[in-house]
């Protein structure tokens, strides 16, 4: 039915009224002769209305004569009649052609870059990488060499394991898979030392293979050898092994913050003002050129590119600009309140860093001055340290 209506508009269609005692014969004859009828409505026993293609009207008149029915035209519609009606108004004929040429022209360019798959790498960082390697808004799609760009991007970044680039409509979609850093594990047949991967104090060491280089209570720095992969025997002399051990050390985690007694608190008043900006490629149109009526405010911009269908973006961007009025309030905290709130903030941060680790000691250092308080919190945490380092 929808297809008939679309074709009817493009080819032209007429709404007819058929009167007679043999309407069923009229409909059957139309079906036999391949004449399409739609929106058929029986108004009375001897009267019905229907839609037909303009090209079939002459055939309908012959069928009406055979079936002794009378046919009248109620209404004509469709593109051919519209063109005929405005044939003297050239703008109505030229405008669709100009619009078609406009869309054909802009379809040859890139008007949007879509980035997906990034979690740790920022959107701006990926976009800059894409721009630096040759894909930019406003460039011709025919100038994009996806294979070359993918290879260059892979070479320049170790934290990206896979890149896919596809061009659909006026949209370039860049899909990435971030590389996950894996611990370097050596084969058991390879010779290696065990070195410290953090600064700390050795609390426990149990060597399974190799020669211990440290003892309980020793202070070690990152990179120090904890267990050597070289063993010396009285009769065998020096021989290389794959060092193995369970090593626990006390590691320090600390944070320090300084807070002023008098602080300025910013809060929203609930008042907002909105205005819009239209960007056509690099040309910008502001619909409101007045200055904000707020003395103190935050601005939020929400950009939206206009598109037709799913991937056919236009070089037009609408920006909604919202100014949110803010008010400033001067607050003065007591020393105890300031200490407690700062300690709580630091502890929350340290708890995230030491999650699933055994905290064996906690030290809080506070310093009071005339206009501020400085707080330092130190966690002593017991954890496994040591990574394998290949012996050359």
N, C-alpha and C positions, 0 to 999 in steps of 0.2 A: 504493500500500500504506500509506504514512504517513497519507494522508488518511482511509483507511478506519479506521485505528486511532484517529485523533483523533475522528472522528465516532462511532466505537464507544464511546469513553469518555464523550462528551457525551450521546449518546442511550441508552447502556446496551448491553452486549453479553453474550452467553452462549457458553460453550464447550460444544459438544455432541459426543456419540459416536454414530455411525451404524453399525448392525450389519445385515447382510443379504447376500443373494447378488446383488442387483441395485443395487449402489452406483453404478455408472456411470450407470444410468438415473435414479437419485436426483439425481446432480450435474447431468445434462443437463436434467432437469425444473426444477431450481432456476434454472439459467441462463435457460431459456425464460420462467419466471415473474418474472424480474428480481430474484431473491433473491441478495444478495451473500454469498459464502463466501470466507473468507481464512484463512491459516495452516492450509491443508488438509494433513493428514498421514495417509498410509495405513499403519496399524499392522500389520494382517494382511490376508489376502486378502478377508476379509468384514467388516473393521472399519476405520473411519476416524474422525478427529477434525477439527473445524473450528470457526471463530468465525463467529457471525452476529449481526445486530442483534436486540435484544429484540423489537422490533415484528414481526419476521418469524417468530417461533417458532410461532405458530398455523398459518401457511402451511406451515411445515416439517412439522408433524404430519400435515397432509392429504396432502402429497407422500409422506411415509413410508408412509402407509396404502396409497396407490396403488401404490407400488413395492415393497410387502411388506418394508419395513425397519423396524427399531425404533430410536427416538431417545431418548437419555438426556441430561440436563443434568449436566455435570461441575462447572461453576463459573459464577457470575454476577459481573460487574464493571461499573464505569462510575459516572458521577456520579449517576444516579437511584437506584442501589442504595446508594451512599454516603450520600446525603441521607436515604433511608428508614431506614438503619441508625442514623443519629444524629438522627432526627427529634425525639427527646425532649430532646436536648442542644442547647438554643437557641444556645449560644455558637458552635457549628459552622455554624449557619445565618446568624447575625448577623455573625460575623467577616469572611467574604468580602465582605459588603455594605459593612462599615466600611472595609475595605482598598480596595475599588473607589471609595468616596466620597473617601478620602484621596488616591488617585492622580488623580482627576478634579479635586480642589481644587488640588493642588500643580502640576498641569499648566498652570494659568492664570498662573503666576508665572515670573520669570526667576531661575534658580539657578546660571547659569554664563555668563561672558563670555569668548569665545575671540578672541584677536587674532592675525592673521597678516599677513605682508608687510613687517613693520618690520625693518630692518637697522641703521640709524643711530640711530633714535629708540627709546628704551628702552620696554620693556613697561609699566613703571610710569607713564611719562609719557603713553602712549596711554590706559591705563586711567583715569588721572585726568581726561584730556580727555573720555573717554566718560562718566565719572561726572558731571563738571561740566555736561555737556550733556543730562543727564536719564536715562541708562541706568544703573541700579544693581541689585545683587543683591537679590532679594526684592520687586521692583516688579511690578505687573500688566503682562502683555504688551500688553494693550489700551491702555495709556497711552503706548506707544512710537510716536512719530511719526518714522519713519525719514527721510523726506524733509527735515523741518525740522532734525533733528539733524545730518544729513550736510552741509547748507548752512552751519550754524553752525560746525561743525568745520572746514570748508574755509576759511571766512572768517578763523578765528582762527589758522590755521597756513599759512605760505607754503611749508613744506618737505614738504607732502603734496599730491600732484597728483590723487589719486583716492581715494574712500572708498566702500565698499559695506557695508551692514548688512543682515543677514538673520536672521530669527527662526525656529528649527526646534526643535520640542519645547520644552524649558525652557532652551535654549541660544541665546545671541545671538552670532552670528559677525560680527566686525568685520574686514574686509579693507581694507588700505591699500596704496597705491603711493606711495613716497616720490619727491619732486621732485628731479631732478638739476640741480644748478647748472651752467648753461652759460655759457661766456664770451660777453660781449657783443660781437658782431661787427657792424660797420656796413657798409652797402652801399658799394660803391666810388664811387658818385656822391655820397655824403654827405661833407661837410667835417669834418675832425677833426684833433686834435693827437695826439701820442703822449706819454703820461705814464709816469713810473716807478711800477711796482707793488711795488717793494721798495727798501730802502736799499742803497747800494752805491757802488763806484768804477768809473767807466766805463773799460773796457779797449779797446773797439773800437766804432766807430760808422760805419755806411755808409748815408747818407741816399739814398733813391731818389726821394722826393718830399717837398717841404716845406723848412723852414729849421731847421738844427741849432741847438739852444740850449745844448748842452754839447759838451765836447771830451774826448779821451782823458785820463784822470787826474783828471777832475772828480769830486768827491764829491756824490752826489745823495741826496735823501730821497724817501720814498714820496709820490707826488702831484706831484713836480716835472715841469715840461714838458721833455721831451727833444728833441722835434722839433715845431716849430710848423706848423700847417696854413695859415699866412699867408705868402705869398711876395711879396717886393717887387721889382719890376722897374724899370729906369730909365725905360722908356717906358710900361709897363703899370700902374705904381703897385702898390698892394696888391691881391692877389687870393687867394681862399680855394681850398685844394686838400685832397685826401684824403691826409694825411701817411702816408708809408711808409718804413721803415728797418729794417736789421739792427743790433741793439744788444746788445753783450755787456758784462756788468759783473761785478766781483768782489764776491760776496756772502758775508757772514760768518754762519756757523752756530756757536753755542756752547752748552755745557751745563756746569753746575757742580754738584759733589756734595761733601758733607762726610760723612766716615765716622769713627766713634770707634774707638780702638784696642781698647778692651774692649767686646765685644758679647755680647748674650744671644741664644743660638740656641734656638729652639723646635723640638722634634721629637716625632713620635708614638712612644708606647711599644708600640702594638699592642693595647692594651686598649680595649674599647668596652663601652658599656651602652646598651640600647635600651628605650624605653617608648613608649606610644601615647596619643594624645589624640583624642577624638571630639567634633566640633563639629556641633551641630544648629542651623542658622542661626547665632545669636549665643551660644547656650548651649554651654559647653564642659565636657567630662567628662574628667578626668585619671585614667588607670588606674593610675598610679604616683605617689603623692604624696610619696614619700621624696626626701630631698636626695641629690644625686650623691655617690658614695663617692670621687670623684676631687677632689683639691685644685685641680688645674689642668687645664682641658679646653676643647675647642672643641665647639660644638653645631651639628649639621646637621639641618634640618627638611625632611622630604619630604612634601608635601601631595598628597592624592589625593581628588578628589570622586567620590562614588559615583554611578553612572548605570545606567539600564536602556536597553538598545539603544544606538543611536549618539548621539542628541541629547537623550535624556530624562534630564537630571541631577536628582538629588535634593538637598534642602537639608541634606545630610549630608556631612561632610568628615572623612576619617581622616588624621591626621598621625603619621608615624613620626619620633620624635625620637631622634637618635643623639648620645651624648656620647663624644667621642674624647679619651682621656687624653693629655696633653702633658707633656713634661719640659723643664725649662730647663737650659741648659748655658752657663756663662760661658767665653767664648773671648777670648784676647788675641792680636792679630795684630802681626807685625813691621811697621815702617814701609814697607819695600820691598814686602812682600806686599800691604799695604793700598793702596799707591800703584798697583801693577800691576793689582789686581782692580778698583779704581775707574776707572782709565783704560780698562780693557777694557769695563766696563759703559757708560761714556759713549760710547766709540767705536761700540759696537754700536747705540746709540740714534741717534747722528748718521749712521751709515751707512744706516739705514733712511730718514732724512729726506732724504739727499742721493743716494739711489739713482739711477743713470743720469745723474749729473751729474759734471762734471770737477773733481776736487779738485786745486787748484794749490798749496796751502800748508796746513800743519798746525802748530799751536802748543799746547804743553802747559804749563800753569802749576800748580805745586804749592806748597802752604804747609803747613808742619809746626808743630803746637802740642803742648802737653804731653799732651793726651788725645785729639786728633783730627788727621786729615789732610784738607785741602781741595784738591780737584783741579778745574781748569777746562781744557777742551779746546776749541780754536777751529779750525774748518775754514774755509778760504778757497776758495770754489767759483766757477767761471766758468760763468755761465748767461745765457740770453737774458732781457732784461727789457723792459718797455714794453707798455702796453695802449692801445687807441684810446679817445679821449674826444671826443665830438661837439662841434663848434664851433657855438655859438649864433649 
